[in-house]
Amino acid sequence: MDAIQQHLLDTYRTARLGVPPPPPPGRHDGEVLRELGRRLRHALGAPDRRPGAR
């Protein structure tokens, strides 16, 4: 089962239960990759490139 099929199944289930649907697949991919890159740079001892970061 791919991500779209799982999302459709989860959306169907939440509609039956009357709860909010899950976010679409891939919505947070950029945020996750940025955080992983930040953690990797920190682990390697590289300075943080974010503005205002210490």
N, CA, C, O and CB atoms as a CASP TS submission, in Angstrom:
PFRMAT TS
TARGET T0000
AUTHOR 0000-0000-0000
METHOD Language model
MODEL 1
PARENT N/A
ATOM      1  N   MET     1       0.853  -1.169   0.000  1.00  0.00           N
ATOM      2  CA  MET     1       0.000   0.000   0.000  1.00  0.00           C
ATOM      3  C   MET     1       0.901   1.235   0.000  1.00  0.00           C
ATOM      4  O   MET     1       1.819   1.344   0.813  1.00  0.00           O
ATOM      5  CB  MET     1      -0.972  -0.004   1.228  1.00  0.00           C
ATOM      6  N   ASP     2       0.631   2.154  -0.911  1.00  0.00           N
ATOM      7  CA  ASP     2       1.446   3.361  -0.959  1.00  0.00           C
ATOM      8  C   ASP     2       0.842   4.455  -0.066  1.00  0.00           C
ATOM      9  O   ASP     2      -0.213   4.266   0.539  1.00  0.00           O
ATOM     10  CB  ASP     2       1.576   3.863  -2.413  1.00  0.00           C
ATOM     11  N   ALA     3       1.522   5.585   0.004  1.00  0.00           N
ATOM     12  CA  ALA     3       1.115   6.660   0.917  1.00  0.00           C
ATOM     13  C   ALA     3      -0.266   7.216   0.577  1.00  0.00           C
ATOM     14  O   ALA     3      -1.044   7.524   1.480  1.00  0.00           O
ATOM     15  CB  ALA     3       2.140   7.786   0.885  1.00  0.00           C
ATOM     16  N   ILE     4      -0.576   7.347  -0.692  1.00  0.00           N
ATOM     17  CA  ILE     4      -1.882   7.893  -1.096  1.00  0.00           C
ATOM     18  C   ILE     4      -3.003   6.939  -0.699  1.00  0.00           C
ATOM     19  O   ILE     4      -4.036   7.370  -0.187  1.00  0.00           O
ATOM     20  CB  ILE     4      -1.919   8.153  -2.623  1.00  0.00           C
ATOM     21  N   GLN     5      -2.803   5.658  -0.931  1.00  0.00           N
ATOM     22  CA  GLN     5      -3.825   4.680  -0.549  1.00  0.00           C
ATOM     23  C   GLN     5      -4.032   4.678   0.963  1.00  0.00           C
ATOM     24  O   GLN     5      -5.166   4.611   1.435  1.00  0.00           O
ATOM     25  CB  GLN     5      -3.432   3.270  -1.034  1.00  0.00           C
ATOM     26  N   GLN     6      -2.945   4.750   1.718  1.00  0.00           N
ATOM     27  CA  GLN     6      -3.061   4.786   3.184  1.00  0.00           C
ATOM     28  C   GLN     6      -3.788   6.046   3.629  1.00  0.00           C
ATOM     29  O   GLN     6      -4.612   6.000   4.543  1.00  0.00           O
ATOM     30  CB  GLN     6      -1.666   4.717   3.847  1.00  0.00           C
ATOM     31  N   HIS     7      -3.489   7.167   2.988  1.00  0.00           N
ATOM     32  CA  HIS     7      -4.156   8.426   3.330  1.00  0.00           C
ATOM     33  C   HIS     7      -5.654   8.337   3.057  1.00  0.00           C
ATOM     34  O   HIS     7      -6.464   8.784   3.870  1.00  0.00           O
ATOM     35  CB  HIS     7      -3.542   9.594   2.537  1.00  0.00           C
ATOM     36  N   LEU     8      -6.020   7.765   1.922  1.00  0.00           N
ATOM     37  CA  LEU     8      -7.443   7.621   1.600  1.00  0.00           C
ATOM     38  C   LEU     8      -8.152   6.718   2.608  1.00  0.00           C
ATOM     39  O   LEU     8      -9.278   7.006   3.013  1.00  0.00           O
ATOM     40  CB  LEU     8      -7.615   7.058   0.184  1.00  0.00           C
ATOM     41  N   LEU     9      -7.505   5.639   3.010  1.00  0.00           N
ATOM     42  CA  LEU     9      -8.085   4.741   4.002  1.00  0.00           C
ATOM     43  C   LEU     9      -8.234   5.459   5.351  1.00  0.00           C
ATOM     44  O   LEU     9      -9.272   5.350   6.004  1.00  0.00           O
ATOM     45  CB  LEU     9      -7.213   3.473   4.156  1.00  0.00           C
ATOM     46  N   ASP    10      -7.203   6.184   5.760  1.00  0.00           N
ATOM     47  CA  ASP    10      -7.266   6.926   7.024  1.00  0.00           C
ATOM     48  C   ASP    10      -8.344   8.010   6.986  1.00  0.00           C
ATOM     49  O   ASP    10      -9.039   8.239   7.977  1.00  0.00           O
ATOM     50  CB  ASP    10      -5.905   7.556   7.338  1.00  0.00           C
ATOM     51  N   THR    11      -8.477   8.674   5.833  1.00  0.00           N
ATOM     52  CA  THR    11      -9.509   9.709   5.688  1.00  0.00           C
ATOM     53  C   THR    11     -10.901   9.098   5.790  1.00  0.00           C
ATOM     54  O   THR    11     -11.788   9.667   6.427  1.00  0.00           O
ATOM     55  CB  THR    11      -9.352  10.448   4.343  1.00  0.00           C
ATOM     56  N   TYR    12     -11.089   7.955   5.170  1.00  0.00           N
ATOM     57  CA  TYR    12     -12.370   7.257   5.251  1.00  0.00           C
ATOM     58  C   TYR    12     -12.688   6.881   6.700  1.00  0.00           C
ATOM     59  O   TYR    12     -13.801   7.101   7.177  1.00  0.00           O
ATOM     60  CB  TYR    12     -12.354   5.999   4.363  1.00  0.00           C
ATOM     61  N   ARG    13     -11.703   6.314   7.389  1.00  0.00           N
ATOM     62  CA  ARG    13     -11.916   5.912   8.783  1.00  0.00           C
ATOM     63  C   ARG    13     -12.255   7.104   9.672  1.00  0.00           C
ATOM     64  O   ARG    13     -13.157   7.016  10.505  1.00  0.00           O
ATOM     65  CB  ARG    13     -10.676   5.204   9.321  1.00  0.00           C
ATOM     66  N   THR    14     -11.540   8.220   9.502  1.00  0.00           N
ATOM     67  CA  THR    14     -11.814   9.385  10.346  1.00  0.00           C
ATOM     68  C   THR    14     -13.187   9.976  10.038  1.00  0.00           C
ATOM     69  O   THR    14     -13.858  10.483  10.937  1.00  0.00           O
ATOM     70  CB  THR    14     -10.728  10.451  10.155  1.00  0.00           C
ATOM     71  N   ALA    15     -13.610   9.915   8.773  1.00  0.00           N
ATOM     72  CA  ALA    15     -14.944  10.408   8.423  1.00  0.00           C
ATOM     73  C   ALA    15     -16.018   9.556   9.102  1.00  0.00           C
ATOM     74  O   ALA    15     -17.031  10.084   9.561  1.00  0.00           O
ATOM     75  CB  ALA    15     -15.143  10.401   6.885  1.00  0.00           C
ATOM     76  N   ARG    16     -15.801   8.255   9.165  1.00  0.00           N
ATOM     77  CA  ARG    16     -16.766   7.364   9.830  1.00  0.00           C
ATOM     78  C   ARG    16     -16.810   7.605  11.333  1.00  0.00           C
ATOM     79  O   ARG    16     -17.859   7.469  11.963  1.00  0.00           O
ATOM     80  CB  ARG    16     -16.416   5.900   9.552  1.00  0.00           C
ATOM     81  N   LEU    17     -15.642   7.970  11.911  1.00  0.00           N
ATOM     82  CA  LEU    17     -15.571   8.190  13.357  1.00  0.00           C
ATOM     83  C   LEU    17     -15.909   9.622  13.759  1.00  0.00           C
ATOM     84  O   LEU    17     -16.105   9.909  14.940  1.00  0.00           O
ATOM     85  CB  LEU    17     -14.192   7.842  13.858  1.00  0.00           C
ATOM     86  N   GLY    18     -15.979  10.522  12.775  1.00  0.00           N
ATOM     87  CA  GLY    18     -16.315  11.913  13.058  1.00  0.00           C
ATOM     88  C   GLY    18     -15.165  12.699  13.675  1.00  0.00           C
ATOM     89  O   GLY    18     -15.400  13.642  14.431  1.00  0.00           O
ATOM     90  N   VAL    19     -13.938  12.329  13.368  1.00  0.00           N
ATOM     91  CA  VAL    19     -12.773  13.064  13.876  1.00  0.00           C
ATOM     92  C   VAL    19     -12.080  13.756  12.696  1.00  0.00           C
ATOM     93  O   VAL    19     -12.329  13.400  11.544  1.00  0.00           O
ATOM     94  CB  VAL    19     -11.775  12.100  14.630  1.00  0.00           C
ATOM     95  N   PRO    20     -11.214  14.740  12.969  1.00  0.00           N
ATOM     96  CA  PRO    20     -10.538  15.452  11.867  1.00  0.00           C
ATOM     97  C   PRO    20      -9.656  14.516  11.042  1.00  0.00           C
ATOM     98  O   PRO    20      -9.045  13.595  11.585  1.00  0.00           O
ATOM     99  CB  PRO    20      -9.688  16.605  12.422  1.00  0.00           C
ATOM    100  N   PRO    21      -9.589  14.753   9.729  1.00  0.00           N
ATOM    101  CA  PRO    21      -8.761  13.900   8.871  1.00  0.00           C
ATOM    102  C   PRO    21      -7.272  14.160   9.089  1.00  0.00           C
ATOM    103  O   PRO    21      -6.890  15.222   9.579  1.00  0.00           O
ATOM    104  CB  PRO    21      -9.117  14.124   7.401  1.00  0.00           C
ATOM    105  N   PRO    22      -6.434  13.192   8.725  1.00  0.00           N
ATOM    106  CA  PRO    22      -4.994  13.377   8.848  1.00  0.00           C
ATOM    107  C   PRO    22      -4.484  14.348   7.777  1.00  0.00           C
ATOM    108  O   PRO    22      -5.166  14.563   6.775  1.00  0.00           O
ATOM    109  CB  PRO    22      -4.267  12.022   8.737  1.00  0.00           C
ATOM    110  N   PRO    23      -3.293  14.941   7.972  1.00  0.00           N
ATOM    111  CA  PRO    23      -2.743  15.817   6.922  1.00  0.00           C
ATOM    112  C   PRO    23      -2.359  14.988   5.698  1.00  0.00           C
ATOM    113  O   PRO    23      -2.056  13.802   5.821  1.00  0.00           O
ATOM    114  CB  PRO    23      -1.507  16.605   7.450  1.00  0.00           C
ATOM    115  N   PRO    24      -2.371  15.604   4.526  1.00  0.00           N
ATOM    116  CA  PRO    24      -1.998  14.860   3.329  1.00  0.00           C
ATOM    117  C   PRO    24      -0.540  14.408   3.381  1.00  0.00           C
ATOM    118  O   PRO    24       0.286  15.064   4.016  1.00  0.00           O
ATOM    119  CB  PRO    24      -2.238  15.711   2.086  1.00  0.00           C
ATOM    120  N   PRO    25      -0.216  13.306   2.726  1.00  0.00           N
ATOM    121  CA  PRO    25       1.162  12.817   2.739  1.00  0.00           C
ATOM    122  C   PRO    25       2.106  13.823   2.080  1.00  0.00           C
ATOM    123  O   PRO    25       1.775  14.444   1.070  1.00  0.00           O
ATOM    124  CB  PRO    25       1.255  11.458   2.026  1.00  0.00           C
ATOM    125  N   GLY    26       3.287  13.965   2.677  1.00  0.00           N
ATOM    126  CA  GLY    26       4.290  14.867   2.133  1.00  0.00           C
ATOM    127  C   GLY    26       4.185  16.294   2.617  1.00  0.00           C
ATOM    128  O   GLY    26       5.025  17.122   2.265  1.00  0.00           O
ATOM    129  N   ARG    27       3.193  16.606   3.402  1.00  0.00           N
ATOM    130  CA  ARG    27       2.970  17.983   3.821  1.00  0.00           C
ATOM    131  C   ARG    27       4.110  18.517   4.684  1.00  0.00           C
ATOM    132  O   ARG    27       4.429  19.704   4.609  1.00  0.00           O
ATOM    133  CB  ARG    27       1.664  18.086   4.576  1.00  0.00           C
ATOM    134  N   HIS    28       4.726  17.673   5.496  1.00  0.00           N
ATOM    135  CA  HIS    28       5.764  18.124   6.414  1.00  0.00           C
ATOM    136  C   HIS    28       7.160  17.658   6.004  1.00  0.00           C
ATOM    137  O   HIS    28       8.089  17.733   6.809  1.00  0.00           O
ATOM    138  CB  HIS    28       5.458  17.638   7.805  1.00  0.00           C
ATOM    139  N   ASP    29       7.327  17.184   4.781  1.00  0.00           N
ATOM    140  CA  ASP    29       8.615  16.643   4.353  1.00  0.00           C
ATOM    141  C   ASP    29       9.741  17.676   4.447  1.00  0.00           C
ATOM    142  O   ASP    29      10.826  17.360   4.936  1.00  0.00           O
ATOM    143  CB  ASP    29       8.510  16.129   2.928  1.00  0.00           C
ATOM    144  N   GLY    30       9.500  18.894   3.988  1.00  0.00           N
ATOM    145  CA  GLY    30      10.536  19.925   4.014  1.00  0.00           C
ATOM    146  C   GLY    30      10.978  20.248   5.423  1.00  0.00           C
ATOM    147  O   GLY    30      12.171  20.390   5.693  1.00  0.00           O
ATOM    148  N   GLU    31      10.012  20.365   6.322  1.00  0.00           N
ATOM    149  CA  GLU    31      10.325  20.656   7.725  1.00  0.00           C
ATOM    150  C   GLU    31      11.151  19.528   8.351  1.00  0.00           C
ATOM    151  O   GLU    31      12.101  19.788   9.090  1.00  0.00           O
ATOM    152  CB  GLU    31       9.027  20.869   8.529  1.00  0.00           C
ATOM    153  N   VAL    32      10.794  18.299   8.059  1.00  0.00           N
ATOM    154  CA  VAL    32      11.523  17.142   8.596  1.00  0.00           C
ATOM    155  C   VAL    32      12.953  17.121   8.058  1.00  0.00           C
ATOM    156  O   VAL    32      13.893  16.889   8.818  1.00  0.00           O
ATOM    157  CB  VAL    32      10.794  15.819   8.236  1.00  0.00           C
ATOM    158  N   LEU    33      13.126  17.362   6.759  1.00  0.00           N
ATOM    159  CA  LEU    33      14.471  17.359   6.178  1.00  0.00           C
ATOM    160  C   LEU    33      15.333  18.482   6.750  1.00  0.00           C
ATOM    161  O   LEU    33      16.519  18.275   7.006  1.00  0.00           O
ATOM    162  CB  LEU    33      14.389  17.490   4.656  1.00  0.00           C
ATOM    163  N   ARG    34      14.753  19.672   6.956  1.00  0.00           N
ATOM    164  CA  ARG    34      15.520  20.775   7.563  1.00  0.00           C
ATOM    165  C   ARG    34      15.969  20.411   8.965  1.00  0.00           C
ATOM    166  O   ARG    34      17.114  20.669   9.334  1.00  0.00           O
ATOM    167  CB  ARG    34      14.682  22.064   7.601  1.00  0.00           C
ATOM    168  N   GLU    35      15.082  19.815   9.751  1.00  0.00           N
ATOM    169  CA  GLU    35      15.427  19.432  11.124  1.00  0.00           C
ATOM    170  C   GLU    35      16.511  18.354  11.135  1.00  0.00           C
ATOM    171  O   GLU    35      17.426  18.410  11.957  1.00  0.00           O
ATOM    172  CB  GLU    35      14.178  18.932  11.872  1.00  0.00           C
ATOM    173  N   LEU    36      16.419  17.378  10.236  1.00  0.00           N
ATOM    174  CA  LEU    36      17.449  16.345  10.157  1.00  0.00           C
ATOM    175  C   LEU    36      18.801  16.949   9.773  1.00  0.00           C
ATOM    176  O   LEU    36      19.832  16.573  10.331  1.00  0.00           O
ATOM    177  CB  LEU    36      17.044  15.262   9.144  1.00  0.00           C
ATOM    178  N   GLY    37      18.797  17.872   8.833  1.00  0.00           N
ATOM    179  CA  GLY    37      20.035  18.540   8.439  1.00  0.00           C
ATOM    180  C   GLY    37      20.624  19.337   9.583  1.00  0.00           C
ATOM    181  O   GLY    37      21.840  19.337   9.777  1.00  0.00           O
ATOM    182  N   ARG    38      19.782  20.014  10.343  1.00  0.00           N
ATOM    183  CA  ARG    38      20.247  20.787  11.495  1.00  0.00           C
ATOM    184  C   ARG    38      20.874  19.873  12.533  1.00  0.00           C
ATOM    185  O   ARG    38      21.927  20.186  13.090  1.00  0.00           O
ATOM    186  CB  ARG    38      19.090  21.579  12.119  1.00  0.00           C
ATOM    187  N   ARG    39      20.231  18.747  12.793  1.00  0.00           N
ATOM    188  CA  ARG    39      20.771  17.796  13.775  1.00  0.00           C
ATOM    189  C   ARG    39      22.087  17.186  13.305  1.00  0.00           C
ATOM    190  O   ARG    39      22.998  16.970  14.104  1.00  0.00           O
ATOM    191  CB  ARG    39      19.757  16.685  14.051  1.00  0.00           C
ATOM    192  N   LEU    40      22.184  16.907  12.002  1.00  0.00           N
ATOM    193  CA  LEU    40      23.420  16.343  11.465  1.00  0.00           C
ATOM    194  C   LEU    40      24.559  17.354  11.579  1.00  0.00           C
ATOM    195  O   LEU    40      25.663  17.007  11.998  1.00  0.00           O
ATOM    196  CB  LEU    40      23.227  15.916   9.997  1.00  0.00           C
ATOM    197  N   ARG    41      24.284  18.611  11.204  1.00  0.00           N
ATOM    198  CA  ARG    41      25.322  19.640  11.335  1.00  0.00           C
ATOM    199  C   ARG    41      25.758  19.792  12.784  1.00  0.00           C
ATOM    200  O   ARG    41      26.947  19.947  13.063  1.00  0.00           O
ATOM    201  CB  ARG    41      24.818  20.984  10.796  1.00  0.00           C
ATOM    202  N   HIS    42      24.809  19.750  13.701  1.00  0.00           N
ATOM    203  CA  HIS    42      25.133  19.857  15.124  1.00  0.00           C
ATOM    204  C   HIS    42      25.995  18.673  15.570  1.00  0.00           C
ATOM    205  O   HIS    42      26.962  18.855  16.309  1.00  0.00           O
ATOM    206  CB  HIS    42      23.842  19.928  15.968  1.00  0.00           C
ATOM    207  N   ALA    43      25.652  17.471  15.127  1.00  0.00           N
ATOM    208  CA  ALA    43      26.408  16.278  15.510  1.00  0.00           C
ATOM    209  C   ALA    43      27.832  16.327  14.958  1.00  0.00           C
ATOM    210  O   ALA    43      28.758  15.806  15.580  1.00  0.00           O
ATOM    211  CB  ALA    43      25.695  15.012  15.014  1.00  0.00           C
ATOM    212  N   LEU    44      28.008  16.954  13.792  1.00  0.00           N
ATOM    213  CA  LEU    44      29.326  17.052  13.184  1.00  0.00           C
ATOM    214  C   LEU    44      30.115  18.263  13.686  1.00  0.00           C
ATOM    215  O   LEU    44      31.284  18.435  13.342  1.00  0.00           O
ATOM    216  CB  LEU    44      29.191  17.118  11.682  1.00  0.00           C
ATOM    217  N   GLY    45      29.470  19.096  14.498  1.00  0.00           N
ATOM    218  CA  GLY    45      30.150  20.256  15.063  1.00  0.00           C
ATOM    219  C   GLY    45      30.146  21.473  14.171  1.00  0.00           C
ATOM    220  O   GLY    45      30.873  22.428  14.445  1.00  0.00           O
ATOM    221  N   ALA    46      29.352  21.479  13.108  1.00  0.00           N
ATOM    222  CA  ALA    46      29.268  22.639  12.212  1.00  0.00           C
ATOM    223  C   ALA    46      28.390  23.708  12.850  1.00  0.00           C
ATOM    224  O   ALA    46      27.468  23.379  13.597  1.00  0.00           O
ATOM    225  CB  ALA    46      28.706  22.230  10.817  1.00  0.00           C
ATOM    226  N   PRO    47      28.657  24.979  12.571  1.00  0.00           N
ATOM    227  CA  PRO    47      27.825  26.046  13.152  1.00  0.00           C
ATOM    228  C   PRO    47      26.407  26.016  12.582  1.00  0.00           C
ATOM    229  O   PRO    47      26.186  25.606  11.443  1.00  0.00           O
ATOM    230  CB  PRO    47      28.464  27.425  12.894  1.00  0.00           C
ATOM    231  N   ASP    48      25.468  26.455  13.390  1.00  0.00           N
ATOM    232  CA  ASP    48      24.060  26.527  12.969  1.00  0.00           C
ATOM    233  C   ASP    48      23.891  27.730  12.046  1.00  0.00           C
ATOM    234  O   ASP    48      24.356  28.825  12.362  1.00  0.00           O
ATOM    235  CB  ASP    48      23.096  26.634  14.208  1.00  0.00           C
ATOM    236  N   ARG    49      23.222  27.532  10.898  1.00  0.00           N
ATOM    237  CA  ARG    49      23.100  28.594   9.911  1.00  0.00           C
ATOM    238  C   ARG    49      21.831  29.410  10.057  1.00  0.00           C
ATOM    239  O   ARG    49      21.622  30.350   9.290  1.00  0.00           O
ATOM    240  CB  ARG    49      23.158  28.016   8.545  1.00  0.00           C
ATOM    241  N   ARG    50      20.973  29.082  11.020  1.00  0.00           N
ATOM    242  CA  ARG    50      19.724  29.833  11.172  1.00  0.00           C
ATOM    243  C   ARG    50      20.011  31.229  11.698  1.00  0.00           C
ATOM    244  O   ARG    50      20.902  31.397  12.532  1.00  0.00           O
ATOM    245  CB  ARG    50      18.751  29.096  12.116  1.00  0.00           C
ATOM    246  N   PRO    51      19.276  32.242  11.229  1.00  0.00           N
ATOM    247  CA  PRO    51      19.463  33.596  11.748  1.00  0.00           C
ATOM    248  C   PRO    51      19.131  33.643  13.243  1.00  0.00           C
ATOM    249  O   PRO    51      18.092  33.142  13.671  1.00  0.00           O
ATOM    250  CB  PRO    51      18.584  34.603  10.968  1.00  0.00           C
ATOM    251  N   GLY    52      19.998  34.232  14.006  1.00  0.00           N
ATOM    252  CA  GLY    52      19.759  34.373  15.438  1.00  0.00           C
ATOM    253  C   GLY    52      20.090  33.139  16.240  1.00  0.00           C
ATOM    254  O   GLY    52      19.887  33.134  17.454  1.00  0.00           O
ATOM    255  N   ALA    53      20.595  32.086  15.610  1.00  0.00           N
ATOM    256  CA  ALA    53      20.948  30.862  16.338  1.00  0.00           C
ATOM    257  C   ALA    53      22.280  31.052  17.038  1.00  0.00           C
ATOM    258  O   ALA    53      23.140  31.797  16.569  1.00  0.00           O
ATOM    259  CB  ALA    53      21.009  29.643  15.383  1.00  0.00           C
ATOM    260  N   ARG    54      22.442  30.379  18.151  1.00  0.00           N
ATOM    261  CA  ARG    54      23.686  30.506  18.919  1.00  0.00           C
ATOM    262  C   ARG    54      24.644  29.403  18.617  1.00  0.00           C
ATOM    263  O   ARG    54      25.738  29.363  19.180  1.00  0.00           O
ATOM    264  CB  ARG    54      23.403  30.527  20.391  1.00  0.00           C
TER
END
